Amino acid sequence: MSIRIRKLIGAVALLLLVTVWALVAMAVAQFPPIFQSKLISGIYYVVAGIGWVLPAMPLIKWMSSGPVRPR
């Protein structure tokens, strides 16, 4: 697979990841324990805001790797 195709697939996957992550994070933020406490809410938003990076790192690594050549 060429690097251009990998980057295209990876870009679409990253857009989907961030969109789904944001929608799920907004839904979870409405739970009463998070919604009612400012301290828990602040901690939650920091964790949810940074948390999408962990699943994105392997995808970005895959996108930037070179083409796989058959032996």
Buried (B, 14 or more C-beta within 10 A) or exposed (E): EEEEEBEEBBEEBBEEBEEEBEEEBEEEEEEEEBEEEEEEBEEBEEEBEEEBEEEBEEBBEEBEEEEEEEE
